[in-house]
Amino acid sequence: MEVRDAEKTEIDQVAKIWHEAWNDAHAQIVPAELTRLRTLELFRERLETAWPRVRVVGPPGEPLGFYMLKGDELDQLFVAAHARGSGVAAALIADAEIRLAEAGVKSAWLGCAIGNERAARFYEKCGWRRTGIIAYLAHTANGTFPLEVWRYEKVLEPQKGT
Ligand SMILES: CC(C)(COP(=O)(O)OP(=O)(O)OC[C@H]1O[C@@H](n2cnc3c(N)ncnc32)[C@H](O)[C@@H]1OP(=O)(O)O)[C@@H](O)C(=O)NCCC(=O)NCCS
């Protein structure tokens, strides 16, 4: 399953995946106010800024899921509902781990909403370890929204040349 750089023409599809998948996983477990503030437009704007960092799986024009990194953080990982359970997420996270290691990151981290059990199971299956609960600032249309999240970490395999 090939992981590739996203094409700029795919921004609307990626924003839709992010918005829908975020809602699938979070609408039942975070304050309703946060869900209201996490709009499709907000996700699209954030993608505009982050674009060179977005990696996807899927045929050209039909991305199935994406991830992006921020320093030593796996910042976002979202897969369309119809592509879950298919190995898309595993391909994305494996690629993310290689890129992090190639950038010299020895131990990576990510935040996962408390109660997002499917994501937690997935991360643990991929060798990530829950290390505690941390304060997190979720981006919203009105600035940031404070939230406590599970912190996951993984010690990465060094890549050649790092
Ligand atoms: C998190 C995500 C990327 C994982 O990808 P995926 O394709 O669903 O992952 P997989 O199907 O390989 O693994 C999920 C595991 O959770 C299990 N699972 C499914 N529903 C579950 C639930 N409600 N509680 C606990 N485990 C659950 C699955 O059975 C599977 O475990 P198994 O392989 O041992 O059977 C994807 O589900 C997703 O995009 N979710 C919505 C957005 C999201 O939560 N993103 C992460 C933000 S931190």
The ligand as a MOL file (V3000), in Angstrom:
LIG
                    3D

  0  0  0     0  0            999 V3000
M  V30 BEGIN CTAB
M  V30 COUNTS 48 50 0 0 0
M  V30 BEGIN ATOM
M  V30 1 C -7.7030 5.5410 14.4610 0
M  V30 2 C -7.6820 5.0050 13.0490 0
M  V30 3 C -6.6800 5.7990 12.2080 0
M  V30 4 C -7.2130 3.5370 13.1080 0
M  V30 5 O -7.3290 2.9710 11.8240 0
M  V30 6 P -8.1980 1.6040 11.6280 0
M  V30 7 O -8.1270 1.2180 10.2060 0
M  V30 8 O -9.5260 1.8260 12.2420 0
M  V30 9 O -7.3270 0.6110 12.5340 0
M  V30 10 P -7.4440 -0.9710 12.6390 0
M  V30 11 O -8.7930 -1.4300 12.1680 0
M  V30 12 O -6.2340 -1.5420 12.0200 0
M  V30 13 O -7.3010 -1.1580 14.2050 0
M  V30 14 C -8.3100 -0.7660 15.0830 0
M  V30 15 C -8.4280 -1.7860 16.2080 0
M  V30 16 O -9.3900 -1.3150 17.1550 0
M  V30 17 C -10.3830 -2.3180 17.3110 0
M  V30 18 N -11.6170 -1.6230 17.6160 0
M  V30 19 C -12.6190 -1.2670 16.7940 0
M  V30 20 N -13.5610 -0.6150 17.4840 0
M  V30 21 C -13.1440 -0.5570 18.7690 0
M  V30 22 C -13.6810 -0.0220 19.9690 0
M  V30 23 N -14.8450 0.6200 19.9740 0
M  V30 24 N -12.9530 -0.1580 21.0960 0
M  V30 25 C -11.7720 -0.7800 21.1190 0
M  V30 26 N -11.2030 -1.3120 19.9930 0
M  V30 27 C -11.8930 -1.1910 18.8570 0
M  V30 28 C -10.3880 -3.0830 16.0180 0
M  V30 29 O -10.9620 -4.3630 16.1640 0
M  V30 30 C -8.8930 -3.1370 15.7370 0
M  V30 31 O -8.2210 -4.0550 16.5790 0
M  V30 32 P -7.8300 -5.5300 16.0800 0
M  V30 33 O -7.0120 -5.3660 14.8320 0
M  V30 34 O -7.0680 -6.1000 17.2260 0
M  V30 35 O -9.1310 -6.2480 15.8090 0
M  V30 36 C -9.1040 5.0640 12.3880 0
M  V30 37 O -10.0020 4.2210 13.0980 0
M  V30 38 C -9.6700 6.4590 12.3240 0
M  V30 39 O -9.3450 7.2420 11.4290 0
M  V30 40 N -10.5520 6.7640 13.2950 0
M  V30 41 C -11.2350 8.0380 13.3350 0
M  V30 42 C -10.2700 9.1850 13.5850 0
M  V30 43 C -9.3300 8.9760 14.7460 0
M  V30 44 O -9.7100 8.5220 15.8130 0
M  V30 45 N -8.0670 9.3240 14.5000 0
M  V30 46 C -7.0450 9.2310 15.5070 0
M  V30 47 C -7.0100 10.4630 16.3200 0
M  V30 48 S -5.8760 10.2960 17.7030 0
M  V30 END ATOM
M  V30 BEGIN BOND
M  V30 1 1 1 2
M  V30 2 1 2 3
M  V30 3 1 2 4
M  V30 4 1 2 36
M  V30 5 1 4 5
M  V30 6 1 5 6
M  V30 7 2 6 7
M  V30 8 1 6 8
M  V30 9 1 6 9
M  V30 10 1 9 10
M  V30 11 2 10 11
M  V30 12 1 10 12
M  V30 13 1 10 13
M  V30 14 1 13 14
M  V30 15 1 14 15
M  V30 16 1 15 16
M  V30 17 1 15 30
M  V30 18 1 16 17
M  V30 19 1 17 18
M  V30 20 1 17 28
M  V30 21 1 18 19
M  V30 22 1 18 27
M  V30 23 2 19 20
M  V30 24 1 20 21
M  V30 25 1 21 22
M  V30 26 2 21 27
M  V30 27 1 22 23
M  V30 28 2 22 24
M  V30 29 1 24 25
M  V30 30 2 25 26
M  V30 31 1 26 27
M  V30 32 1 28 29
M  V30 33 1 28 30
M  V30 34 1 30 31
M  V30 35 1 31 32
M  V30 36 2 32 33
M  V30 37 1 32 34
M  V30 38 1 32 35
M  V30 39 1 36 37
M  V30 40 1 36 38
M  V30 41 2 38 39
M  V30 42 1 38 40
M  V30 43 1 40 41
M  V30 44 1 41 42
M  V30 45 1 42 43
M  V30 46 2 43 44
M  V30 47 1 43 45
M  V30 48 1 45 46
M  V30 49 1 46 47
M  V30 50 1 47 48
M  V30 END BOND
M  V30 END CTAB
M  END
